[in-house]
Amino acid sequence: MGYGMSCCGPKRRHVLRALGLAAAAPLLATSAPGSARAQPGSLIATDLEVVTVTATSVVLTWTTLAVNADGTPIPAEANTEVRLAPADSRGPATVYFPAGAERTPYHYAEVDGLEPGRPYRFEAWSDGVRVTPAANLVTRMPTAPECTGEFTTLVPPPGRRLRTLALCNDVHFGEEVSGLIAAGLPPGVRQDPGLTPYPEMMLAAVLDDLRRPDRAADHLLLAGDLTSEATPDQTHGVRSQLDAWGAPGRDWFAVRGNHDRPHIGNDYATCPPIAADHHDCWGESFTPPGEVLDHQVGGLRLLGLDTTDLDTAGGRIDRPQLDRIRELLHADPHRPTLVFGHHPVTLDSAVSNIAGPSFVLNRPDATALQALYSKAPGVFLHHSGHTHRNRRSPPDTPLQVEFIEVAAVKEYPGGYTLLHLHEGGYQLNFYKTRSPQSRTWSTKTRSEYLGLQPEYTLGPTTTRNHVVHKDLSGLT
């Protein structure tokens, strides 16, 4: 078993090949395996990603393709195999075939039973072909585990595990084309005719995952953009799906995003009116505009913010809401507190997202919010969505608060983050959803933004998976 992949630093031919495969991705995902005749020996095993690294497990995903007689790549069913051993071991690797894994073009391999804090070397294989990462910088950087062929399991925080929260966002219920920015560009991706609309299917995959024993989330936090355009049908539809999973205010908690804001037009006329001829259908099914959600679970305070602004994609927090946040934090400043809202807060997020500073929370409100955090040492995490990427950004001023953005539910990489709370801190892990339908759709939507979707949204392994030490011993 080798120790590296000789893949670091994508070369021009790798980039060109990746762009060609990305452009073909919609075709790949819509063509049924075996619908064209593959050339003998043409199997391509690619898109290797070390998605999740916990203290005792690792999750790898990849895709297998073949080339038919006219040179077109098509999905190719193959087996799923992981070879893994401690990095300091000279013995042979253990070969894992994930339980129940079917022959598939869209591979999801989870290996459990690993030792915390230990480096492992690994290889992924399908039908005798070793899997390599796509020509994306995020997985071909010299230190990326996909490139080095090694990863190190996390060391969990000290003390008992107390509870697990799932963080997610950007469902876009009712959306029909994924990956559009403006005026139908860049080219978007559609679900195949006859299949469940992708927002419903991807949310169902998240909810199914979270109830399984190996995820076992106690609560779900949704940081906005639950709908595409907040019509009555969309808001009722996503609310119904969540209600079938659990009870609001106990099992799940949701705040609105810019897509959920009040709208104008005949489609919204039956919903409660607010200022300037706008009607708020989302608020009718969830919470009114400008309301701060304030809940406690096991001593943990959850504060949900409405960061939306009428008729714009950018974010703001109105003065009454800031005053309410100040009141809540001042009344119990040391209470362990998790805040979630749709728009990212930090200057780092403002200058690093592709739409620029106007896309996130405006600077005055972001500064005011962080000033409130500076006087409330119990605030330890702020969860945002909106950018559809996994990112961990520093605060604008010295704060013991972690600001994270979580990738979208609705499209590649298609998943959620689990926040495991321990007495001595917390562990964050991002997971892709694993149903066959969601794996197919996630692969198809890799092609968004002219094939650059993975570069922007996946994020480094250490951003998606890390541990923070913090005294949370007062929680239950």
C-alpha positions, 0 to 999 in steps of 0.5 A: 500500500502506497503512502502518497498519491503523487497528485499534488499541484494540479497540472494543466492537463488535469485541470482541462480534464476536470473541466471536461468531466464537470461539463459532462456531469449533467449527462453523467448523472442522467444516463442510467448505468449501462445505457451506453456500451463502455469500452473495455478497461475504461473505468475511471475512479475519481472525485475522491474526497475525505469528507468526514473525520471523527475521533473513531471514523472516516467517510470517503466519497468518490465517483466511477465512470467509464468511456463509451465507444464515442468517448462520452463518459457515463456512470459506471457501477463498481464495488466500494473498497477502502484499504486502511492501516495506521500510518506507523504500521508496516503491516498490510492494510485492512480491506473494508467493504462497507456493509450493504454497499451496492455496486454503484457509480456514486460511492459512500464509504464509512469506516468505524472503529478507529483510534482517536488521535491516530494517523492512518494511511488509506487508499480507495479502490473500485473494481481494481482501479485506485481512486484519485481526487478530481483536479480541484485545488481543495483536494489536491493541495500538498497537505490535503489528505486526498493527496497525501493518502493520510488523515488523523482522527480527532481527539474528542473534547474531555468529559461526557458527551452531552447532546448532539445538534445538527446544523443545516441551511439552504433547502430552497424548497420549491426551487427547480433549477440549481446553480443559477446566480442571475438571469439564468446564468451560469447554466443551472442543473435540473432534476430528471423528469419523474423524480422527486424534486431535489429540495424535497429529496435532499431535505428528506435525506438529511432528516433520515440521516439524523434519526439513524443511530450512527448520527442520533441528532437530538436537535436540528437548527435550520439557518434560513432559506428553507424555501425558494420564494416563500410562496404559501405552497413552499412554506407549507410544504417544507413545514410539513416535512419538518413536522413529520420529523419532529416538534418545532421548539423542541426537536427543530428550530428555524430562522428565515433567510433572504429567500424566505423574506416577505414578497409582493405579488398576487401569489402572496396576497392571501398571507399576512400583510406587512409594510410596503405591500409585502406579504409574509407567507413564511412568517405565517408558517414559522415566525414573524419578521424581526423576532429573536428565537430564544430557547434552552435545551439542557441549559444551552441557550439557542438564539435564532436571528432574522437577518433578512432585509426586504427585497435584497439578498444582503443582511441586516438586524433591525434596532429592536432585534439588536436591543432584544439580543442585548437584553437576553445576553445581558441577563445571563452573559455566561450562559453557554449560547449558540447563535444562528442566523442566515447571513454570515457576520465577519469581515472575512466572510464579507471579502471572501464570498463570490458576491462580495460584502453586500451579500452578507450582514452589513458592517454596522450591524455585524460590528454591533452584534460582535460587540454584544458577544464581547460582553457575553462570554457564554457565546461560543458559536455562530452558525450561518448559511447563505454562501452554500459553503463550508467555512470557518472565519475569524471574528473581526475583534478578539472574541472566543466565538467561532463563526462557521458557514455550513454548505447547502442541503440542496446541492453539492456537497449536500449535507449538514454539520453535527455539533457534538457537545461535551463537558470540555468542549465540542466537536464539529463534523460535516457529513454528506447525505448518503441516500442513493438519490442524494448521492446521485444529485450531489454528483450531478451538481458538482458541475455548477458554476462552470465546474468550480462548485467543489472549489468554493463550497467543500472547504478544507478537511480541517474546516469541516472537522475539528475540536474546540475546548470550552467549559460546557460542564454546566450543560446536561 
